[in-house]
Amino acid sequence: PPLTSSCPISDEEQGYDLDLFCIPKHYASDLERVYIPHGLILDRTERLAREIMREMGGHHIVALCVLKGGYKFFADLLDYIKALNRNSDRSIPMTVDFIRLKSYCNDQSTGEIKVIGGDDLSTLTGKNVLIVEDIIDTGKTMKTLLQLLKQYNPKMVKVASLLVKRTPRSVGYRPDFVGFEVPDKFVVGYALDYNEYFRDLNRNREGEVQGMKSSS
């Protein structure tokens, strides 16, 4: 079971009207509602940082960012972790590494996973590894990554994800640290993308993404 509870966004959640926020004009027609305001994301991220340090703070931590979507959550989470580390009586060394997993095409998970950057992960041996991801959808991608990391014999591996989707396609995987549990809708913003678009949005929004429906 996960080490922390999540902050659930219900299926009936209506979100906030776009007019209440500063939305780039070139995205306005593709978005419906704001579901998680930026300040709420930061507050939740700070709490996750405390939980992570309590669980993993006794040994060298390697923070492994899953690019590209995880970079914004990763940066904010590490800022909070570093602040806690600086103010602790027993600060621990922390290093950063990056990996990229490609498994999405348009708004459907293809089931094809390409791992990029896995050749330099021997430094994980004997370390506490914190994998930071933007969103867990089916869980297949993360299970593949965890299987890959086993060969490097890390001391501990924990996963922090900003979002987890409630979806019938889930393989049952749950990360150790969860920011928000969201409905099975497509969300963008806060570095979550749709074919590289919307990464520059500061908030998570359900994306209707007009005119870019996947063909069948």
Secondary structure, 3 states (H helix, E strand, C coil): CCCCCCEECCCCCCCEEHHHCCCCHHHHCCEEEEEECHHHHHHHHHHHHHHHHHHHCCCCEEEEEEECCCHHHHHHHHHHHHHHHHCCCCCCCEEEEEEEEEEEECCEEEEEEEEECHHHHHHHCCCEEEEEEEEECCCHHHHHHHHHHHCCCCCEEEEEEEEEECCCCCCCCCCCEEEEEECCCCEEECCECECCECCCCCCEEEECCCCCCCCC
